[in-house]
Amino acid sequence: MARYRGPRLKRCRAVGTVLPGLTTAATLDRPFPPGEHGTKRRPKPSDYKIRLIEKQKARWHYGILEKQFQRYVKRASRMKGAAGLNLITLLESRLDNLVWRLGLARTIPQARQLVVHGHIMVDDHRVDRPSFHVRPGSEISVRERSRPKPFMTEILELSAATPRPSWLEFDPAKATGKLAMVPDRADLPFDLTENAIIEFYSQKL
C-alpha cells in the first residue's frame, strides 16, 4: 500500500497547523505554505479550498489513503446521528490511533509500525491491522514477549508522563490500556471542522 514518505512538516505547513499524529514538532517554524510563493499574500480561500484543507488535515493526521477515507465518510453518513461526529468516532477508534493516544508511540506512523509488527494485543488477541476498529470496553496491551525489548522499555518509560483523553485508561506498570467509552470529539488533539469534510464529499458519495 502506498504511503507518503516525504517531509511531514511540509504537509503541516500546507494546511496551516501542526498535525500531532504526523510529527512531534510543537509549532511550525515557518507558518506559511511551502514553495517559493508561500510568503506572498494570498486571496481569501474559496469554500471548496476550506473544505479540502479540513479533509486533508484529518486524512494526513490519521495517515489514511483517499479511497479508505471516503469509505469512512460513507460509513459515517449511514450511521445514526450527526455524520461529522460519527466520522470522528470511527477515526479515533482505529487501533493505530489508540496506541498513539495511549502514549505507546510518538506518532501514528510509529504506532502503525508497532501494530503491523505484532507488538499490540486487543483483548488478549494479537492484532496486526492498524485500521482495526476498537470497541468501548476493549483492552489494549503490549505483547508480553515485546515488553522486555529495549525500544519498548523506553516507550513505556516515556508513556507514564503522556497526557491522555478522558475516555482512555492506562496502566504503565502492566503496559495495558482500555477504551473506557466512545471517543469524545472535545478531546481531538487538533482543530478540525468535521462538517466541512462531510460537505466536501456530499456530491461524491
N, C-alpha and C positions, 0 to 999 in steps of 0.2 A: 504494500500500500504506500502511495506517495505521501511524503511528509515534508513540510517546509524545514530546511536546514540552514537558512540564511541568517543574517543579523536580526536578532529578536528585538533589539531596541529600535530598529528601523520600522518595524511594524507598529510598535508603541507610538512612535512619532507620527506615523501615518494617520492614526486615529486620535492623536492628541492627548493620550493618557497612558499611565503605566498599567500594564496588564499583569497583575501579580502572579497569575498562574503560568505566565510565559517567561518572566525574568525576576531576578531577586533585586533589581535596582529599585531604590525607593523613590527617586524622582528622575525626570528627564533633563539631562544637562543641556540639551538643545530642544526646547519645547516648541518646535515648528516642524512642518513636514519635511521629509528628506528630499534631496535633489537640489540642483543649482538655483531653482526658483522658490525654494522653501521659505526664505525670509521675506519674500516680496508680499505686499498687501494683496489679499485675495478678496474677490467679491463674496457677498453673502451666499452661503451654500443653499442649493435647492432642496426641496423636500425629499427628493429622491436620494440626494447625497447624504442627508442627515440619516435617513433610514438605512442606507448602505453602510455607513460608518457604525451604526449601532449593531447591525448584523455582523460586521467584521470584528468588532470588539468581542462579541460573545464567541464567535467561531474560533478566533485566534487564541483567546484566553483558555478555552476548554480544549483546544487542539483538535478540532473536528473538521473533516473534509466537507465540501459543499453538499454533495449528494446525501451524506449521512445527516447533515444539519437540516436539510429540507425534510427528511423523514421525521426528525424530532418535531419540527414545526407542524407537520401534517398530523402527527400523533397528538400533539398538544391541542390542536384545533378541534379534534374529535372527542376529547375528554370533556367531562362536565366541568363547569366553572370557567373562569377567565383564561383564555388561551395563553396570554403572556405569563401569568403566574404558573400555569401548568408547564410551560416550557422551562421556566427557571427550576421548577421542582425536578423535572426529568434530567436536566443538565447537572444540577447539584447532586443528584443521586447516583451519578456514574461512579464506578469503583475507583478509577484513577483520580478523580477529583476528591473523593473522600479520603483516600490515602494521603493526598497533599494537605487537605484540611486538618487531618489528624496530626500533622507535623512529621510524618514519616518520609517526607521528600521535600526538597527546597522548591521544586517547580512541578507542574503537572507532567511535563515530558519525563522528568526523573521518576515520578510516581508510575507513569505508564510502563517504564522500563522495569521497575520492581515487580509490577503485576505480570508482565509478559514473561519474565524470568522465573516466575513461580514462587516468589517470596511471600505472597499475600494469601491469607485464608479468609473465607467468609463462612461463618457458622461451621468451622472445622473442616471445610472442604476447600481444597486449593482451586483458585480461580485465576486463569491466565488471560482473561479477556478484559481489557481496560473499560470497555463500554458496558460491562455487566451492571444491571440495574439493582441497586441495593435497597431492600425494603426496610421500613422502620422496624426496629427491634432486632435487626441482624447484627451480628458481632463480626468485627473486622480485626484480624490479628496477623502478626508476623509469624511465618512458619517457624516452628521450633528449631529446625535444623539451620535456619538462616540467622537466628539471633546472635550466635557467637561470632559471626563473621565481622571483621574489623569495620567495614563500611557501615554495617547495620548497628554496631555498638555505638559508633559516632553519631549516627542519625538519632538513635534513641536517647542519647545524652542531650542532644540539642532540642529534641521534641518536648522535653519537660517544661521549657520556657516558651513554647509556642502558643499564642492565643488561639482559641478555638470558638466556633459559633456555639450558641446555646443548645442547639439540637444534637450536639455530639458529646459523648463521654469518652474519656481515655485514661487508661492506667499505664503509665510509663514502665512501672516495675514488671508488669506482665506483658507489655507490648501489645495491649488489646484495647480496642475502641468499640463503640457501639453507636449506631444511628438511633438515637432515642425517640425521635419524632420526625415528621415530614420537614424537610429543609425550609427555613423561613426566608422569604425574599429580603427582609430587612437586614440579613446578615451577609448580603453579597459583598465581596471584597473590592468591588469597583463600581463606578456609576454606570448604570445601564437602563435604557428606556426600552423595556421588552415589548411594549405595544407597537413601537416603531418597527420591530423585526416582523411581527405578525402582519403589519400593513405592507411591508416590503414584499412579502410572499403572497399577499392576498389574491393577486391576479395570476399567480404562477401555479398554485396548487389546486 
